[in-house]
Amino acid sequence: MIPGELKNLLFIAYYFPPLGMGGVQRATKFARYLPEFGWQPHIITVKDILYYATDSSLLDEISHLNIIRTGSLDPARLAKLLPYSGGQVGARSKMGGRMSALPVFFRHIFYPDSKIFWRPFAQQKIRSLRRRIQFHAVFSTAPPISSHLIAAKTGLPWVADFRDYWTIGDGIYAPTALHKKKYRQIMQRITKRAVKITAVSRPIADSIRETAAETDRHKIVVLPNGFDPNDFQAVTPGQFKKFTIVYSGNLNSKRSPVNLFRALESIFAERPGLQNKIQCIFIGRHFELNLPPLSHNLQTIVKYHDYVPHAESLSYTLGADLLLLLLASDSAPGVLTGKIFEYLGTGKPVLAIIPRHVAAYRLLKDKPNCFIADPDDVPSIKKTLLQILALFLEKAGKTGYSGNIPDWLQKYTRQFQTQQLAELLDEGLTGKVG
């Protein structure tokens, strides 16, 4: 290889723009910034699928990359081709309900997941690419776990990335004892074959480590989610006349605002004058969450918006006076989404209604302007809200984004994390995996 020439990376990501939602961001940002650190990604992904949201604007920053889209016979791809699909799953629609029930059914019959029917298409395209491109390494990100099985077949030095759990005992449903045994075998194959395994949080890394052979556990490292300061600079913050609480992300049984609403009701009962000074804006979709009707007091302050493109979501986030994070008391400990780091990157106050056992708690507990309340304790939420209002209510609409990133936050930028990934790939080439 000529000195200074970029090394070619086979980059396998089923979920990729123009698909939207948070899980796509990690792969997108890695692909965008890897050339700055010596690696040229060639992305293998699937053609259009039926999915919950699309955001074609995400393609703007990676349009110069080599993105290869293959066919597939997996259910999401086939559903997209059906005449009634409309191209997008509605979270509250009848079709959305059917789609949400399908993953459990698929685990009974598809091994290791329904994306197994993408494998032959991706593998055929990879064989074709390798006839004209010399690849130096392969990177795959899961879910779906089938991405890792595709990467394992290449024989290249391999970094396997886990954005979520995929081990028994951590919310991953195994229909039978045979499924459980097979899942464990797959994890052991991945940890044996890969030169490095990255996970977005320590609990997820620990869960992978438990299934790995002792000789392979040293390969597993934490490479968290993060935020991109360049995204902030390209966005005009929203302008609001009231003290504005913003929640960016999906609502579901693990992320419910019900107890926040109860706390606000109690506050307004004692201090009715605050009702005209506060508003709550929720950006995102509802999945299998039946919220009770809003009371008269809350109808005037609570606003719901469907999924919006990432830049528009950031406009709400940057214009907020308080950013809201929700996690139920029975949430898996490894949950640590990119949204959390975007919140921190703004420098805005954060109200985290989360339990103590999750990774997000350990991240936020000692950070400036981060306030934490127990999700099951309405009086605690109320007390924390009153504390925040006492500090920041009079500053409503005046806490703009400064653009300054404190030293402790630098390691959570997408650029820094991509540099870390590039170093892991470099280590894989030299055999330094310890």
C-alpha positions as CSV (number, residue, x, y, z in Angstrom):
1,M,0.0,0.0,0.0
2,I,1.3,3.5,-0.9
3,P,2.1,5.6,2.2
4,G,-0.8,8.0,2.9
5,E,-3.2,6.0,0.9
6,L,-6.5,5.1,2.6
7,K,-7.0,1.5,3.6
8,N,-10.2,-0.1,2.2
9,L,-12.8,-1.1,4.8
10,L,-15.7,-3.4,4.1
11,F,-18.5,-1.7,6.2
12,I,-21.6,-3.9,6.8
13,A,-24.7,-2.1,8.1
14,Y,-28.2,-3.3,7.5
15,Y,-29.7,-0.1,9.0
16,F,-28.3,2.9,7.1
17,P,-29.6,6.1,5.6
18,P,-32.1,7.0,4.2
19,L,-33.5,5.1,7.2
20,G,-34.0,7.4,10.2
21,M,-34.1,7.1,14.0
22,G,-31.2,6.9,16.5
23,G,-29.8,3.5,15.7
24,V,-28.7,4.7,12.2
25,Q,-26.6,7.6,13.5
26,R,-23.7,5.5,14.8
27,A,-23.0,3.8,11.5
28,T,-23.5,7.1,9.6
29,K,-21.0,9.0,11.6
30,F,-18.4,6.2,11.6
31,A,-18.7,6.1,7.8
32,R,-18.4,9.9,7.5
33,Y,-15.3,10.3,9.6
34,L,-13.3,7.2,9.0
35,P,-11.5,8.7,5.9
36,E,-10.0,11.3,8.2
37,F,-8.3,8.5,10.1
38,G,-6.9,6.5,7.2
39,W,-9.8,4.2,6.3
40,Q,-12.1,4.3,3.2
41,P,-15.4,2.6,4.0
42,H,-17.3,0.8,1.3
43,I,-20.8,0.3,2.8
44,I,-22.8,-2.8,2.2
45,T,-26.5,-2.3,3.1
46,V,-29.9,-3.3,2.0
47,K,-32.2,-1.7,-0.5
48,D,-35.3,0.1,0.7
49,I,-37.2,-1.6,3.5
50,L,-40.4,-1.0,5.4
51,Y,-39.3,0.9,8.4
52,Y,-40.6,3.3,11.0
53,A,-39.0,6.4,9.8
54,T,-36.8,7.8,7.0
55,D,-34.5,10.8,6.9
56,S,-33.0,11.3,3.5
57,S,-31.0,14.4,4.8
58,L,-28.6,12.0,6.5
59,L,-27.4,11.0,3.1
60,D,-26.0,14.5,2.5
61,E,-23.0,14.0,4.6
62,I,-22.1,10.6,3.2
63,S,-23.2,11.0,-0.5
64,H,-19.5,10.9,-1.6
65,L,-19.0,7.4,-0.2
66,N,-19.3,4.1,-2.0
67,I,-22.7,2.8,-0.8
68,I,-23.8,-0.6,-2.2
69,R,-27.4,-1.5,-1.7
70,T,-28.3,-5.2,-2.2
71,G,-31.6,-7.1,-2.5
72,S,-33.0,-9.2,0.3
73,L,-35.8,-11.6,1.0
74,D,-36.1,-10.7,4.6
75,P,-39.6,-9.6,5.8
76,A,-38.9,-5.9,6.0
77,R,-37.6,-5.8,2.4
78,L,-40.5,-7.9,1.1
79,A,-43.1,-5.8,3.0
80,K,-41.6,-2.7,1.3
81,L,-42.3,-4.3,-2.1
82,L,-46.0,-4.9,-1.3
83,P,-48.4,-2.5,-2.9
84,Y,-50.1,-1.5,0.4
85,S,-47.0,-0.9,2.4
86,G,-46.7,2.9,1.7
87,G,-43.0,2.5,2.5
88,Q,-43.1,3.3,6.2
89,V,-44.5,1.7,9.3
90,G,-46.9,3.9,11.2
91,A,-46.2,3.4,14.9
92,R,-49.8,3.7,15.8
93,S,-51.2,2.1,12.7
94,K,-52.7,-1.4,12.3
95,M,-49.7,-2.4,10.2
96,G,-47.4,-0.9,12.8
97,G,-49.1,-3.2,15.4
98,R,-48.6,-6.2,13.2
99,M,-45.0,-5.4,12.5
100,S,-44.2,-4.9,16.2
101,A,-45.5,-8.4,17.0
102,L,-43.5,-10.0,14.2
103,P,-40.0,-10.0,15.7
104,V,-41.0,-12.4,18.5
105,F,-42.6,-14.7,15.9
106,F,-39.6,-14.5,13.7
107,R,-37.3,-15.7,16.5
108,H,-39.2,-19.0,16.5
109,I,-38.5,-19.7,12.9
110,F,-35.6,-17.6,11.7
111,Y,-32.1,-18.2,13.0
112,P,-30.4,-16.0,14.3
113,D,-32.9,-13.3,13.0
114,S,-35.1,-12.5,10.1
115,K,-32.2,-10.8,8.3
116,I,-30.7,-14.2,7.5
117,F,-32.4,-13.8,4.1
118,W,-30.2,-10.7,3.4
119,R,-27.0,-12.8,3.8
120,P,-26.8,-14.4,0.4
121,F,-27.4,-11.1,-1.4
122,A,-24.8,-9.3,0.7
123,Q,-22.3,-12.1,0.4
124,Q,-22.6,-12.3,-3.4
125,K,-22.0,-8.5,-3.6
126,I,-19.0,-8.7,-1.4
127,R,-17.5,-11.5,-3.6
128,S,-18.0,-9.3,-6.6
129,L,-16.4,-6.2,-4.9
130,R,-13.4,-8.2,-3.8
131,R,-12.5,-9.1,-7.4
132,R,-11.7,-5.4,-8.0
133,I,-11.0,-3.9,-4.5
134,Q,-8.4,-5.1,-2.0
135,F,-10.0,-4.8,1.4
136,H,-7.8,-4.6,4.5
137,A,-10.5,-5.2,7.2
138,V,-14.2,-5.5,7.8
139,F,-16.5,-3.7,10.2
140,S,-20.0,-4.9,11.0
141,T,-22.6,-3.4,13.3
142,A,-25.6,-5.2,15.0
143,P,-28.4,-5.5,15.3
144,P,-29.1,-7.4,13.2
145,I,-26.7,-10.2,14.2
146,S,-26.8,-11.5,10.6
147,S,-24.5,-8.5,9.8
148,H,-21.8,-10.2,12.0
149,L,-22.3,-13.6,10.3
150,I,-21.8,-11.9,6.9
151,A,-18.6,-10.3,8.2
152,A,-17.3,-13.5,9.7
153,K,-17.4,-15.2,6.3
154,T,-14.9,-12.7,4.7
155,G,-11.8,-13.9,6.5
156,L,-10.7,-10.3,6.9
157,P,-9.5,-8.8,10.2
158,W,-12.8,-7.9,11.8
159,V,-14.3,-5.5,14.3
160,A,-17.8,-6.4,15.4
161,D,-19.9,-3.7,16.9
162,F,-22.9,-4.1,19.2
163,R,-25.3,-1.2,19.5
164,D,-27.6,-3.3,21.7
165,Y,-27.9,-6.5,23.7
166,W,-27.8,-9.8,22.1
167,T,-27.3,-12.2,24.9
168,I,-29.7,-14.3,26.9
169,G,-30.9,-12.8,30.2
170,D,-30.8,-9.2,28.9
171,G,-34.2,-8.8,27.4
172,I,-33.4,-11.0,24.4
173,Y,-36.2,-13.5,24.0
174,A,-35.2,-17.2,23.3
175,P,-38.3,-19.3,22.4
176,T,-36.7,-22.6,23.4
177,A,-33.7,-24.1,25.1
178,L,-32.3,-25.0,21.7
179,H,-32.5,-21.3,20.6
180,K,-30.7,-20.3,23.8
181,K,-28.0,-22.8,23.1
182,K,-27.6,-21.7,19.5
183,Y,-27.6,-18.0,20.5
184,R,-24.7,-18.6,22.9
185,Q,-22.8,-20.6,20.2
186,I,-23.1,-17.6,17.8
187,M,-21.8,-15.2,20.4
188,Q,-18.8,-17.5,21.1
189,R,-18.1,-17.7,17.4
190,I,-18.2,-14.0,17.0
191,T,-15.9,-13.3,20.0
192,K,-13.5,-16.0,18.8
193,R,-13.3,-14.8,15.2
194,A,-13.3,-11.0,15.6
195,V,-10.1,-9.2,16.4
196,K,-12.1,-6.6,18.5
197,I,-15.6,-6.4,19.7
198,T,-17.1,-3.0,20.5
199,A,-20.2,-2.2,22.6
200,V,-22.0,1.0,23.3
201,S,-22.0,0.6,27.1
202,R,-20.2,-1.3,29.8
203,P,-23.2,-3.5,30.8
204,I,-23.5,-4.7,27.1
205,A,-19.8,-5.3,27.0
206,D,-20.0,-7.3,30.2
207,S,-22.9,-9.4,28.8
208,I,-20.8,-10.3,25.8
209,R,-17.8,-11.1,28.0
210,E,-19.9,-13.6,29.9
211,T,-20.5,-15.7,26.8
212,A,-16.9,-15.4,25.5
213,A,-14.1,-17.9,26.1
214,E,-11.7,-16.5,28.7
215,T,-9.0,-16.2,26.1
216,D,-11.2,-13.9,24.0
217,R,-12.5,-11.6,26.7
218,H,-9.7,-9.1,26.3
219,K,-11.0,-8.2,22.8
220,I,-14.2,-6.6,24.1
221,V,-14.1,-2.8,24.6
222,V,-16.6,-0.1,25.2
223,L,-17.0,2.4,22.4
224,P,-20.0,4.6,23.4
225,N,-22.5,6.5,21.4
226,G,-21.9,10.2,21.0
227,F,-22.7,13.5,19.3
228,D,-21.4,15.5,16.4
229,P,-20.7,19.2,17.1
230,N,-20.9,19.9,13.4
231,D,-24.6,19.0,13.5
232,F,-25.2,21.7,16.0
233,Q,-23.5,24.4,14.0
234,A,-25.6,23.7,11.0
235,V,-28.9,24.2,12.9
236,T,-30.8,27.3,13.9
237,P,-32.2,26.8,17.5
238,G,-35.9,26.9,17.9
239,Q,-37.5,30.0,19.4
240,F,-40.0,29.5,22.2
241,K,-41.9,32.1,24.3
242,K,-42.4,29.8,27.3
243,F,-40.0,27.7,29.5
244,T,-39.8,24.7,27.1
245,I,-39.2,21.1,28.1
246,V,-38.2,19.0,25.1
247,Y,-38.1,15.2,24.8
248,S,-36.5,13.9,21.6
249,G,-37.0,10.2,20.8
250,N,-39.7,7.5,20.8
251,L,-42.1,6.9,23.6
252,N,-42.9,3.3,24.7
253,S,-43.5,1.2,27.8
254,K,-39.8,1.8,28.8
255,R,-40.0,5.6,28.1
256,S,-43.3,6.9,29.4
257,P,-44.0,10.4,30.5
258,V,-47.0,9.5,32.8
259,N,-45.3,10.2,36.1
260,L,-43.8,13.5,34.8
261,F,-47.4,14.5,33.9
262,R,-48.5,13.6,37.5
263,A,-45.7,15.7,38.9
264,L,-46.7,18.7,36.7
265,E,-50.3,18.3,37.8
266,S,-49.3,18.5,41.4
267,I,-47.1,21.6,40.8
268,F,-49.9,23.4,38.9
269,A,-52.4,22.6,41.7
270,E,-50.1,24.4,44.2
271,R,-48.8,27.1,41.9
272,P,-51.4,27.6,39.1
273,G,-49.4,30.6,37.8
274,L,-46.8,28.3,36.4
275,Q,-49.1,26.7,34.0
276,N,-48.9,29.7,31.6
277,K,-45.1,29.7,31.7
278,I,-44.3,26.1,30.8
279,Q,-44.7,23.8,27.8
280,C,-43.6,20.2,27.1
281,I,-42.8,19.1,23.5
282,F,-42.3,15.5,22.6
283,I,-40.6,14.7,19.3
284,G,-40.9,11.1,18.1
285,R,-43.2,8.2,17.8
286,H,-45.3,6.2,20.2
287,F,-44.8,2.4,20.2
288,E,-47.2,0.2,22.2
289,L,-47.8,2.9,24.7
290,N,-51.4,3.8,25.6
291,L,-51.2,7.2,27.3
292,P,-54.2,8.3,29.4
293,P,-56.1,11.3,28.1
294,L,-54.4,14.6,29.1
295,S,-56.1,16.5,31.9
296,H,-57.4,20.0,31.1
297,N,-54.4,21.5,32.8
298,L,-52.0,19.6,30.6
299,Q,-53.8,19.9,27.3
300,T,-52.6,23.4,27.0
301,I,-48.9,22.7,27.6
302,V,-48.2,19.3,26.2
303,K,-47.5,19.0,22.4
304,Y,-46.7,15.9,20.4
305,H,-44.9,15.9,17.1
306,D,-44.2,12.8,15.0
307,Y,-40.7,11.8,13.9
308,V,-38.9,14.7,12.2
309,P,-35.5,14.7,10.4
310,H,-32.5,14.8,12.6
311,A,-31.7,18.5,11.9
312,E,-35.2,19.6,12.8
313,S,-35.1,17.5,16.0
314,L,-31.9,19.3,16.9
315,S,-33.5,22.6,16.4
316,Y,-36.0,21.8,19.1
317,T,-33.2,20.4,21.3
318,L,-31.1,23.5,20.9
319,G,-34.0,25.8,21.6
320,A,-35.1,24.0,24.7
321,D,-34.7,25.3,28.3
322,L,-34.8,21.8,29.7
323,L,-34.1,18.4,28.0
324,L,-35.9,15.3,29.2
325,L,-34.7,11.7,29.4
326,L,-37.1,8.9,30.3
327,L,-36.2,5.3,31.3
328,A,-38.5,2.9,33.2
329,S,-37.3,1.2,36.4
330,D,-37.1,-2.1,34.7
331,S,-35.0,-0.9,31.8
332,A,-32.0,-3.0,30.7
333,P,-28.8,-1.6,32.4
334,G,-26.9,-1.1,29.1
335,V,-29.2,1.5,27.6
336,L,-27.1,4.5,26.5
337,T,-28.4,6.1,23.4
338,G,-26.9,8.8,21.3
339,K,-29.6,11.2,22.4
340,I,-28.1,11.4,25.8
341,F,-24.8,12.6,24.4
342,E,-26.5,15.1,22.2
343,Y,-28.3,16.4,25.2
344,L,-24.9,16.8,27.0
345,G,-23.4,18.4,24.0
346,T,-25.9,21.3,24.0
347,G,-24.9,22.3,27.5
348,K,-28.6,22.6,28.4
349,P,-30.0,21.4,31.7
350,V,-31.1,17.8,31.6
351,L,-33.9,16.2,33.7
352,A,-33.2,12.4,33.7
353,I,-36.1,10.4,35.1
354,I,-34.2,7.2,35.2
355,P,-33.3,4.3,37.6
356,R,-30.0,4.1,39.4
357,H,-28.9,0.7,37.8
358,V,-28.7,1.9,34.2
359,A,-25.5,3.1,32.4
360,A,-27.1,6.5,31.8
361,Y,-27.3,7.1,35.6
362,R,-23.6,6.5,36.0
363,L,-22.9,8.9,33.1
364,L,-25.1,11.7,34.3
365,K,-24.9,11.6,38.1
366,D,-22.0,13.9,38.4
367,K,-22.3,16.1,35.3
368,P,-23.1,19.8,35.5
369,N,-26.8,20.8,35.1
370,C,-28.0,17.2,35.2
371,F,-30.9,16.5,37.5
372,I,-32.0,12.9,38.3
373,A,-35.3,11.6,39.7
374,D,-36.6,8.1,40.3
375,P,-39.1,7.1,37.5
376,D,-41.5,5.6,40.1
377,D,-41.3,8.4,42.6
378,V,-43.7,11.2,41.6
379,P,-42.8,13.4,44.7
380,S,-39.1,13.1,43.7
381,I,-39.9,14.1,40.1
382,K,-42.0,17.0,41.4
383,K,-39.2,18.2,43.8
384,T,-36.6,18.0,41.1
385,L,-38.7,19.9,38.7
386,L,-39.3,22.7,41.2
387,Q,-35.6,22.8,41.9
388,I,-34.9,23.2,38.1
389,L,-37.6,25.9,37.8
390,A,-36.2,27.8,40.7
391,L,-32.8,27.9,38.9
392,F,-33.8,28.3,35.3
393,L,-37.3,29.6,34.8
394,E,-36.3,33.2,34.6
395,K,-33.7,32.3,32.0
396,A,-36.3,30.8,29.6
397,G,-35.3,31.3,26.0
398,K,-32.0,32.8,27.0
399,T,-29.8,29.7,27.3
400,G,-28.4,29.5,23.8
401,Y,-25.9,27.0,22.5
402,S,-22.4,28.3,23.2
403,G,-20.5,25.9,21.0
404,N,-17.9,25.2,23.7
405,I,-17.2,21.6,24.4
406,P,-15.7,21.0,27.9
407,D,-12.7,18.6,28.1
408,W,-14.6,15.8,29.7
409,L,-17.1,15.8,26.8
410,Q,-14.5,15.7,24.0
411,K,-14.3,11.9,24.2
412,Y,-18.0,11.6,23.3
413,T,-17.7,13.4,20.0
414,R,-18.3,11.3,16.9
415,Q,-14.9,12.3,15.6
416,F,-13.0,11.1,18.7
417,Q,-15.0,7.8,18.7
418,T,-14.3,7.3,15.0
419,Q,-10.6,7.8,15.7
420,Q,-10.8,5.1,18.4
421,L,-12.5,2.8,15.9
422,A,-9.8,3.5,13.3
423,E,-7.1,2.6,15.9
424,L,-8.8,-0.7,16.6
425,L,-8.9,-1.5,12.9
426,D,-5.2,-0.6,12.7
427,E,-4.5,-2.9,15.6
428,G,-6.3,-5.7,13.8
429,L,-4.0,-5.4,10.9
430,T,-0.9,-5.7,13.1
431,G,-2.3,-8.5,15.2
432,K,-2.1,-6.4,18.3
433,V,-5.4,-7.3,19.8
434,G,-4.5,-7.6,23.5
